[in-house]
């Protein structure tokens, strides 16, 4: 579900980027923020608050974040809204916005604010010349084992957390994926 709360009409590219943002942000349980440009994550973080998640996501590539689409998996509060308002972004998608956050963000010229909800479909549909492709989302099967360590030295707890985070983000990169990560941040 996508409900536009503020701003001018969405373009095709905005909608495609918003879809990519929503799919990525649903990967995380803790407060998370994603910065999407041309359907690719150029920053993503999972932190204690939406504001901190946004700041950490922005640190990854602040240049590419200019004119990007943002997504949050938690309500945008005033602190997150103030942080977002310092950057030109096309659109922000979140499950909700506090009254103060709406007040801050609606002061920005040309920003689109969207409310997202629901997990969406388990199907992924892509158009191709002459038709379309449909497949199920790439999700682990119930009871599926996690990764197996095949090196002489097993990863440390921090390395394992960084790998788990990177795998969630790399799944959403549309080209040959190289994702640099530390625990909770690309």
GROMACS elastic network, one bead per residue, 0.5 to 0.9 nm:
[ bonds ]
;  ai    aj funct       b0    kb
    1   115     6  0.80204   500
    1   116     6  0.56550   500
    1   117     6  0.51805   500
    1   118     6  0.61332   500
    1   119     6  0.83541   500
    1   120     6  0.70928   500
    2    93     6  0.84995   500
    2   114     6  0.65449   500
    2   115     6  0.57830   500
    2   117     6  0.67294   500
    3   113     6  0.85992   500
    3   114     6  0.54737   500
    3   115     6  0.50640   500
    3   116     6  0.65514   500
    3   117     6  0.86777   500
    4     7     6  0.76884   500
    4     9     6  0.88969   500
    4    10     6  0.88463   500
    4    93     6  0.89398   500
    4   112     6  0.73107   500
    4   113     6  0.60190   500
    4   115     6  0.63439   500
    4   116     6  0.88632   500
    5   112     6  0.75396   500
    5   113     6  0.54206   500
    5   114     6  0.54705   500
    5   115     6  0.68766   500
    6   106     6  0.70253   500
    6   111     6  0.74861   500
    6   112     6  0.53621   500
    6   113     6  0.50177   500
    6   114     6  0.71588   500
    7    10     6  0.83720   500
    7    91     6  0.85816   500
    7   106     6  0.80111   500
    7   109     6  0.83194   500
    7   110     6  0.60409   500
    7   111     6  0.55842   500
    7   113     6  0.65130   500
    8   110     6  0.66379   500
    8   111     6  0.76327   500
    8   112     6  0.64726   500
    9   112     6  0.81310   500
   10    13     6  0.80894   500
   10    14     6  0.58036   500
   10    15     6  0.65770   500
   10    91     6  0.87458   500
   10   112     6  0.77418   500
   11    14     6  0.50166   500
   11    15     6  0.63377   500
   11    16     6  0.87101   500
   12    15     6  0.52093   500
   12    16     6  0.62783   500
   12    17     6  0.86443   500
   13    16     6  0.50828   500
   13    17     6  0.60468   500
   13    18     6  0.84133   500
   13    38     6  0.75826   500
   13    39     6  0.85326   500
   14    17     6  0.51495   500
   14    18     6  0.59730   500
   14    19     6  0.85445   500
   14    38     6  0.88962   500
   14    68     6  0.89532   500
   14    69     6  0.74139   500
   14    90     6  0.74968   500
   14    91     6  0.74978   500
   15    19     6  0.61195   500
   15    20     6  0.86412   500
   16    19     6  0.51354   500
   16    20     6  0.63432   500
   16    21     6  0.86497   500
   16    38     6  0.82465   500
   16    39     6  0.67081   500
   17    20     6  0.50493   500
   17    21     6  0.60716   500
   17    22     6  0.85773   500
   17    36     6  0.64105   500
   17    37     6  0.67795   500
   17    38     6  0.62702   500
   17    40     6  0.79313   500
   17    68     6  0.84148   500
   17    69     6  0.65280   500
   17    70     6  0.89966   500
   18    22     6  0.60461   500
   18    23     6  0.85393   500
   18    36     6  0.79437   500
   18    39     6  0.80400   500
   18    69     6  0.65408   500
   18    70     6  0.78203   500
   18    71     6  0.76089   500
   18    91     6  0.79107   500
   18    92     6  0.83185   500
   18    93     6  0.71900   500
   19    22     6  0.51655   500
   19    23     6  0.61889   500
   19    24     6  0.86718   500
   19    39     6  0.81896   500
   20    23     6  0.52250   500
   20    24     6  0.62720   500
   20    25     6  0.86774   500
   20    36     6  0.74210   500
   20    39     6  0.55204   500
   20    40     6  0.73875   500
   20    41     6  0.83542   500
   20   172     6  0.74638   500
   21    24     6  0.52506   500
   21    25     6  0.60954   500
   21    26     6  0.86575   500
   21    34     6  0.65020   500
   21    35     6  0.73867   500
   21    36     6  0.60528   500
   21    39     6  0.74920   500
   21    40     6  0.83729   500
   21    41     6  0.76949   500
   21    69     6  0.73728   500
   21    70     6  0.68824   500
   21    71     6  0.56222   500
   21    72     6  0.85892   500
   21    93     6  0.81092   500
   21   172     6  0.89498   500
   22    25     6  0.52485   500
   22    26     6  0.62672   500
   22    34     6  0.87642   500
   22    71     6  0.64138   500
   22    72     6  0.81757   500
   22    73     6  0.82939   500
   22    93     6  0.76518   500
   22    94     6  0.85750   500
   22   116     6  0.77434   500
   22   119     6  0.88602   500
   23    26     6  0.55454   500
   23    27     6  0.72830   500
   23   119     6  0.84911   500
   23   120     6  0.86674   500
   23   172     6  0.79263   500
   24    27     6  0.56739   500
   24    28     6  0.80881   500
   24    34     6  0.73902   500
   24    41     6  0.82133   500
   24    44     6  0.88652   500
   24    71     6  0.86035   500
   24   168     6  0.76940   500
   24   169     6  0.68710   500
   24   171     6  0.83884   500
   24   172     6  0.63061   500
   25    28     6  0.60764   500
   25    32     6  0.66709   500
   25    33     6  0.67232   500
   25    34     6  0.64242   500
   25    44     6  0.85144   500
   25    71     6  0.65673   500
   25    72     6  0.64909   500
   25    73     6  0.58547   500
   26    29     6  0.77878   500
   26    32     6  0.89592   500
   26    72     6  0.89668   500
   26    73     6  0.67196   500
   26   119     6  0.73863   500
   27   168     6  0.65198   500
   27   169     6  0.83675   500
   28    31     6  0.73960   500
   28    32     6  0.65595   500
   28    46     6  0.71731   500
   28    73     6  0.76961   500
   28   165     6  0.88679   500
   28   168     6  0.83166   500
   29    32     6  0.78621   500
   29    46     6  0.83669   500
   29    73     6  0.82509   500
   30    46     6  0.60582   500
   30    47     6  0.66375   500
   30    48     6  0.70183   500
   30    49     6  0.83744   500
   30    73     6  0.82432   500
   30    74     6  0.86818   500
   31    45     6  0.84381   500
   31    46     6  0.56084   500
   31    47     6  0.57027   500
   31    48     6  0.60618   500
   31    49     6  0.56244   500
   31    50     6  0.54654   500
   31    51     6  0.89681   500
   31    52     6  0.88081   500
   31    53     6  0.67351   500
   31    72     6  0.75027   500
   31    73     6  0.61621   500
   31    74     6  0.59760   500
   32    44     6  0.73442   500
   32    45     6  0.55147   500
   32    47     6  0.62087   500
   32    48     6  0.83789   500
   32    49     6  0.77296   500
   32    50     6  0.60868   500
   32    51     6  0.89691   500
   32    52     6  0.86378   500
   32    53     6  0.52715   500
   32    54     6  0.73508   500
   32    57     6  0.86357   500
   32    71     6  0.82434   500
   32    72     6  0.57774   500
   32    73     6  0.57496   500
   32    74     6  0.73356   500
   32   184     6  0.87372   500
   33    43     6  0.82344   500
   33    44     6  0.57172   500
   33    45     6  0.56164   500
   33    46     6  0.66613   500
   33    47     6  0.86114   500
   33    50     6  0.66111   500
   33    51     6  0.83919   500
   33    52     6  0.87213   500
   33    53     6  0.52748   500
   33    54     6  0.51009   500
   33    55     6  0.86285   500
   33    56     6  0.84546   500
   33    57     6  0.64194   500
   33    70     6  0.70364   500
   33    71     6  0.55757   500
   33    73     6  0.68124   500
   33    74     6  0.86269   500
   34    41     6  0.66850   500
   34    42     6  0.78538   500
   34    43     6  0.57896   500
   34    45     6  0.66405   500
   34    46     6  0.89316   500
   34    53     6  0.82575   500
   34    54     6  0.71684   500
   34    57     6  0.62015   500
   34    58     6  0.84056   500
   34    69     6  0.82278   500
   34    70     6  0.56273   500
   34    71     6  0.52266   500
   34    72     6  0.66552   500
   35    40     6  0.83408   500
   35    41     6  0.57150   500
   35    42     6  0.56656   500
   35    44     6  0.61676   500
   35    54     6  0.81664   500
   35    57     6  0.65995   500
   35    58     6  0.70460   500
   35    61     6  0.89630   500
   35    64     6  0.87487   500
   35    65     6  0.63265   500
   35    68     6  0.63948   500
   35    69     6  0.59206   500
   35    71     6  0.67714   500
   36    39     6  0.58560   500
   36    40     6  0.53687   500
   36    42     6  0.57699   500
   36    43     6  0.72117   500
   36    44     6  0.86722   500
   36    64     6  0.87184   500
   36    65     6  0.74090   500
   36    68     6  0.56160   500
   36    69     6  0.51631   500
   36    70     6  0.62186   500
   36    71     6  0.80762   500
   37    40     6  0.54357   500
   37    41     6  0.64776   500
   37    42     6  0.65726   500
   37    64     6  0.70196   500
   37    65     6  0.70452   500
   37    66     6  0.87546   500
   37    67     6  0.77569   500
   37    69     6  0.64811   500
   37    70     6  0.89990   500
   38    41     6  0.84044   500
   38    68     6  0.81003   500
   39   172     6  0.84323   500
   39   173     6  0.78219   500
   39   174     6  0.72384   500
   40    43     6  0.89640   500
   40   172     6  0.68975   500
   40   173     6  0.52483   500
   40   174     6  0.61267   500
   40   175     6  0.84662   500
   41    44     6  0.67542   500
   41   169     6  0.73667   500
   41   170     6  0.86019   500
   41   172     6  0.71824   500
   41   173     6  0.63954   500
   41   174     6  0.89156   500
   42    57     6  0.79591   500
   42    58     6  0.82029   500
   42    60     6  0.68226   500
   42    61     6  0.59923   500
   42    62     6  0.84961   500
   42    64     6  0.66409   500
   42    65     6  0.69614   500
   42    68     6  0.89495   500
   42   186     6  0.84189   500
   43    54     6  0.87425   500
   43    56     6  0.78591   500
   43    58     6  0.58290   500
   43    59     6  0.73188   500
   43    60     6  0.50896   500
   43    61     6  0.62270   500
   43    62     6  0.83567   500
   43    64     6  0.88954   500
   43    65     6  0.78854   500
   43   185     6  0.78758   500
   43   186     6  0.59977   500
   44    53     6  0.76121   500
   44    54     6  0.77061   500
   44    56     6  0.72758   500
   44    58     6  0.75834   500
   44    60     6  0.76159   500
   44   169     6  0.74612   500
   44   184     6  0.81860   500
   44   185     6  0.59902   500
   44   186     6  0.56352   500
   45    52     6  0.84039   500
   45    53     6  0.50205   500
   45    54     6  0.68986   500
   45    55     6  0.83292   500
   45    56     6  0.57345   500
   45    58     6  0.86157   500
   45   165     6  0.86900   500
   45   183     6  0.88210   500
   45   184     6  0.52905   500
   45   186     6  0.63793   500
   46    49     6  0.83413   500
   46    50     6  0.82957   500
   46    52     6  0.83379   500
   46    53     6  0.53315   500
   46    54     6  0.85750   500
   46    56     6  0.81996   500
   46    57     6  0.83039   500
   46   165     6  0.86082   500
   46   183     6  0.84765   500
   46   185     6  0.64054   500
   47    50     6  0.71684   500
   47    51     6  0.85886   500
   47    52     6  0.60393   500
   47    54     6  0.86556   500
   47    56     6  0.80893   500
   47   184     6  0.63968   500
   47   185     6  0.82249   500
   48    51     6  0.85705   500
   48    52     6  0.67593   500
   48    53     6  0.71915   500
   49    52     6  0.52885   500
   49    53     6  0.61332   500
   49    54     6  0.86135   500
   49    74     6  0.86394   500
   49    80     6  0.83690   500
   50    54     6  0.60900   500
   50    55     6  0.86339   500
   50    72     6  0.69521   500
   50    73     6  0.81039   500
   50    74     6  0.66510   500
   50    75     6  0.77331   500
   50    76     6  0.66042   500
   50    77     6  0.75469   500
   50    79     6  0.83067   500
   50    80     6  0.59631   500
   51    54     6  0.51377   500
   51    55     6  0.62432   500
   51    56     6  0.86687   500
   51    76     6  0.79502   500
   51    77     6  0.77866   500
   51    78     6  0.86672   500
   51    79     6  0.58722   500
   51    81     6  0.76785   500
   51    82     6  0.86010   500
   51    83     6  0.67745   500
   51    84     6  0.83896   500
   52    55     6  0.50613   500
   52    56     6  0.61297   500
   52    57     6  0.84778   500
   52    80     6  0.76499   500
   53    56     6  0.52258   500
   53    57     6  0.60582   500
   53    58     6  0.85420   500
   53    72     6  0.86290   500
   53    80     6  0.87745   500
   53   184     6  0.85635   500
   53   185     6  0.82578   500
   54    57     6  0.50339   500
   54    58     6  0.60268   500
   54    59     6  0.86098   500
   54    70     6  0.85849   500
   54    72     6  0.81709   500
   54    80     6  0.71321   500
   54    83     6  0.77266   500
   54    84     6  0.77057   500
   55    58     6  0.51230   500
   55    59     6  0.62894   500
   55    80     6  0.85822   500
   55    83     6  0.73614   500
   55    84     6  0.86492   500
   56    59     6  0.51096   500
   56    60     6  0.69911   500
   56   184     6  0.87081   500
   56   185     6  0.64415   500
   56   186     6  0.81542   500
   57    60     6  0.56865   500
   57    61     6  0.78673   500
   57    62     6  0.86271   500
   57   185     6  0.66164   500
   57   186     6  0.69238   500
   58    61     6  0.59701   500
   58    62     6  0.52603   500
   58    63     6  0.88777   500
   58    65     6  0.67716   500
   59    62     6  0.58674   500
   59   186     6  0.86618   500
   60   185     6  0.79953   500
   60   186     6  0.61099   500
   61    64     6  0.56315   500
   61    65     6  0.63810   500
   62    66     6  0.69449   500
   63    66     6  0.58398   500
   64    67     6  0.77094   500
   64    68     6  0.72395   500
   65    68     6  0.50556   500
   65    69     6  0.79451   500
   65    70     6  0.87497   500
   65    87     6  0.81068   500
   65    88     6  0.82039   500
   65    89     6  0.74345   500
   66    69     6  0.89803   500
   66    87     6  0.67168   500
   66    88     6  0.56109   500
   66    89     6  0.60888   500
   66    90     6  0.86098   500
   67    87     6  0.82172   500
   67    88     6  0.55078   500
   67    90     6  0.52954   500
   67    91     6  0.84229   500
   68    88     6  0.77915   500
   68    89     6  0.50466   500
   68    90     6  0.56896   500
   68    91     6  0.72560   500
   68    92     6  0.89839   500
   69    89     6  0.59901   500
   69    90     6  0.55349   500
   69    92     6  0.59375   500
   69    93     6  0.78700   500
   70    84     6  0.88495   500
   70    89     6  0.74149   500
   70    90     6  0.81813   500
   70    91     6  0.62634   500
   70    93     6  0.61828   500
   70    94     6  0.84916   500
   71    91     6  0.84560   500
   71    92     6  0.57361   500
   71    94     6  0.57841   500
   72    75     6  0.72415   500
   72    76     6  0.71962   500
   72    92     6  0.78963   500
   72    93     6  0.63197   500
   72    95     6  0.73898   500
   73    76     6  0.87432   500
   73    93     6  0.85762   500
   73    94     6  0.59703   500
   73    95     6  0.64407   500
   73   116     6  0.88546   500
   74    77     6  0.87885   500
   74    94     6  0.63337   500
   74    95     6  0.59545   500
   74    96     6  0.71130   500
   74    97     6  0.87051   500
   75    94     6  0.60529   500
   75    95     6  0.55347   500
   75    97     6  0.51080   500
   75    98     6  0.69182   500
   76    79     6  0.80580   500
   76    80     6  0.58877   500
   76    81     6  0.63891   500
   76    94     6  0.66803   500
   76    95     6  0.80254   500
   76    96     6  0.62809   500
   76    98     6  0.63230   500
   76   101     6  0.64475   500
   76   102     6  0.86179   500
   77    80     6  0.54281   500
   77    81     6  0.61276   500
   77    82     6  0.87157   500
   77    96     6  0.87969   500
   77    97     6  0.61647   500
   77    98     6  0.52791   500
   77    99     6  0.82397   500
   77   100     6  0.71985   500
   77   101     6  0.53346   500
   77   102     6  0.86478   500
   78    82     6  0.61205   500
   78    83     6  0.86489   500
   78    97     6  0.84648   500
   78    98     6  0.68421   500
   78    99     6  0.81680   500
   78   100     6  0.54454   500
   78   102     6  0.81504   500
   78   103     6  0.87335   500
   78   104     6  0.73723   500
   79    82     6  0.52640   500
   79    83     6  0.64015   500
   79    84     6  0.87543   500
   79   101     6  0.77167   500
   80    83     6  0.51010   500
   80    84     6  0.61514   500
   80    85     6  0.85388   500
   80   101     6  0.76276   500
   81    84     6  0.50510   500
   81    85     6  0.59753   500
   81    86     6  0.88911   500
   81    97     6  0.87297   500
   81   100     6  0.83253   500
   81   101     6  0.51124   500
   81   102     6  0.77825   500
   81   103     6  0.89658   500
   81   104     6  0.63021   500
   81   105     6  0.61597   500
   82    85     6  0.50576   500
   82    86     6  0.68233   500
   82   101     6  0.75767   500
   82   104     6  0.66295   500
   82   105     6  0.77040   500
   83    86     6  0.57080   500
   83    87     6  0.77672   500
   84    87     6  0.57486   500
   84    88     6  0.81095   500
   84    89     6  0.79993   500
   84    92     6  0.88322   500
   84   105     6  0.79531   500
   85    88     6  0.73251   500
   85    89     6  0.84561   500
   85   104     6  0.73122   500
   85   105     6  0.62610   500
   85   107     6  0.86964   500
   85   108     6  0.68867   500
   88   108     6  0.85710   500
   88   110     6  0.89393   500
   88   111     6  0.80000   500
   89    92     6  0.75076   500
   89   110     6  0.85847   500
   89   111     6  0.65391   500
   89   112     6  0.84944   500
   90   110     6  0.71828   500
   90   111     6  0.54464   500
   90   112     6  0.62664   500
   90   113     6  0.89248   500
   91   110     6  0.86809   500
   91   111     6  0.55688   500
   91   113     6  0.57634   500
   91   114     6  0.73623   500
   92   111     6  0.76795   500
   92   112     6  0.63275   500
   92   113     6  0.50696   500
   92   114     6  0.60874   500
   92   115     6  0.84875   500
   93    96     6  0.83134   500
   93   112     6  0.84869   500
   93   113     6  0.61572   500
   93   115     6  0.56915   500
   93   116     6  0.61330   500
   94    97     6  0.72135   500
   94   113     6  0.82288   500
   94   114     6  0.65045   500
   94   115     6  0.52286   500
   94   116     6  0.54537   500
   94   117     6  0.80097   500
   95   114     6  0.82473   500
   95   115     6  0.51828   500
   95   117     6  0.56510   500
   95   118     6  0.88799   500
   96   114     6  0.82965   500
   96   115     6  0.57148   500
   96   116     6  0.75403   500
   96   117     6  0.87875   500
   97   100     6  0.80081   500
   97   101     6  0.58191   500
   97   102     6  0.60678   500
   97   115     6  0.80837   500
   98   101     6  0.50494   500
   98   102     6  0.62936   500
   98   103     6  0.86442   500
   99   102     6  0.51979   500
   99   103     6  0.62817   500
   99   104     6  0.88054   500
  100   104     6  0.62527   500
  100   105     6  0.86535   500
  101   104     6  0.51286   500
  101   105     6  0.60684   500
  101   106     6  0.84188   500
  102   105     6  0.52057   500
  102   106     6  0.58122   500
  102   107     6  0.85349   500
  102   113     6  0.85853   500
  103   106     6  0.55745   500
  103   107     6  0.67094   500
  104   107     6  0.56919   500
  104   108     6  0.75787   500
  105   108     6  0.55702   500
  105   109     6  0.88554   500
  105   111     6  0.75948   500
  105   113     6  0.80613   500
  106   109     6  0.75413   500
  106   110     6  0.88834   500
  106   111     6  0.73381   500
  106   112     6  0.85049   500
  106   113     6  0.81498   500
  107   111     6  0.87759   500
  108   111     6  0.60413   500
  117   120     6  0.80753   500
  118   121     6  0.89896   500
  119   122     6  0.83580   500
  120   123     6  0.86116   500
  121   124     6  0.75418   500
  121   136     6  0.89039   500
  121   137     6  0.86333   500
  122   135     6  0.85498   500
  122   136     6  0.57212   500
  122   137     6  0.56003   500
  123   134     6  0.65510   500
  123   135     6  0.56234   500
  123   137     6  0.57616   500
  124   133     6  0.79732   500
  124   134     6  0.56075   500
  124   135     6  0.53123   500
  124   136     6  0.58155   500
  124   137     6  0.59872   500
  125   132     6  0.68119   500
  125   133     6  0.56154   500
  125   135     6  0.67289   500
  125   136     6  0.87648   500
  126   131     6  0.88147   500
  126   132     6  0.54929   500
  126   133     6  0.51860   500
  126   134     6  0.66170   500
  126   135     6  0.88666   500
  127   130     6  0.82314   500
  127   131     6  0.60904   500
  127   133     6  0.62695   500
  127   134     6  0.88955   500
  128   131     6  0.53665   500
  128   132     6  0.51304   500
  128   133     6  0.71271   500
  129   132     6  0.76017   500
  135   138     6  0.88412   500
  136   139     6  0.84480   500
  138   171     6  0.83545   500
  140   143     6  0.82599   500
  140   144     6  0.63023   500
  140   145     6  0.87880   500
  140   146     6  0.89621   500
  141   144     6  0.52551   500
  141   145     6  0.88457   500
  142   145     6  0.89562   500
  145   148     6  0.82065   500
  149   152     6  0.82847   500
  149   153     6  0.83457   500
  149   154     6  0.61530   500
  149   155     6  0.79756   500
  150   153     6  0.84575   500
  150   154     6  0.79441   500
  151   154     6  0.63538   500
  151   155     6  0.87787   500
  153   156     6  0.88164   500
  154   160     6  0.89409   500
  155   158     6  0.78198   500
  155   159     6  0.54431   500
  155   160     6  0.57503   500
  156   159     6  0.50535   500
  156   160     6  0.61094   500
  156   161     6  0.85849   500
  157   160     6  0.51127   500
  157   161     6  0.61805   500
  157   162     6  0.85977   500
  158   161     6  0.51106   500
  158   162     6  0.61245   500
  158   163     6  0.85713   500
  158   182     6  0.75295   500
  158   183     6  0.62700   500
  159   162     6  0.50376   500
  159   163     6  0.60838   500
  159   164     6  0.86005   500
  159   182     6  0.73293   500
  159   183     6  0.74404   500
  160   163     6  0.50274   500
  160   164     6  0.61427   500
  160   165     6  0.85702   500
  160   183     6  0.81955   500
  161   164     6  0.51608   500
  161   165     6  0.61930   500
  161   166     6  0.85558   500
  161   182     6  0.74723   500
  161   183     6  0.51176   500
  161   184     6  0.76178   500
  162   165     6  0.51348   500
  162   166     6  0.60200   500
  162   167     6  0.85847   500
  162   180     6  0.87401   500
  162   181     6  0.55843   500
  162   184     6  0.67485   500
  162   185     6  0.78109   500
  162   186     6  0.86054   500
  163   167     6  0.60482   500
  163   168     6  0.86690   500
  163   181     6  0.72436   500
  163   182     6  0.77027   500
  163   183     6  0.77736   500
  164   167     6  0.52524   500
  164   168     6  0.65271   500
  164   169     6  0.89678   500
  164   183     6  0.82335   500
  165   168     6  0.53441   500
  165   169     6  0.65749   500
  165   170     6  0.87258   500
  165   181     6  0.71736   500
  165   182     6  0.77416   500
  165   183     6  0.65241   500
  165   184     6  0.61515   500
  165   185     6  0.74106   500
  165   186     6  0.79974   500
  166   169     6  0.51571   500
  166   170     6  0.58532   500
  166   171     6  0.84618   500
  166   178     6  0.89921   500
  166   179     6  0.60369   500
  166   180     6  0.70430   500
  166   181     6  0.56599   500
  166   182     6  0.79227   500
  166   183     6  0.85089   500
  166   184     6  0.86081   500
  166   185     6  0.81853   500
  166   186     6  0.69274   500
  167   170     6  0.50456   500
  167   171     6  0.60863   500
  167   172     6  0.89619   500
  167   179     6  0.82360   500
  168   171     6  0.55176   500
  168   172     6  0.73507   500
  169   172     6  0.55192   500
  169   173     6  0.68803   500
  169   179     6  0.74620   500
  169   186     6  0.80336   500
  170   173     6  0.51382   500
  170   174     6  0.85037   500
  170   177     6  0.58130   500
  170   178     6  0.71554   500
  170   179     6  0.61280   500
  171   174     6  0.81908   500
  171   177     6  0.81820   500
  172   177     6  0.87996   500
  173   176     6  0.75000   500
  173   177     6  0.59011   500
  173   178     6  0.85527   500
  173   179     6  0.86957   500
  174   177     6  0.74441   500
  175   178     6  0.89692   500
  179   186     6  0.67532   500
  180   185     6  0.85827   500
  180   186     6  0.56021   500
  181   184     6  0.75873   500
  181   185     6  0.56260   500
  182   185     6  0.54727   500
  182   186     6  0.63959   500
  183   186     6  0.82376   500
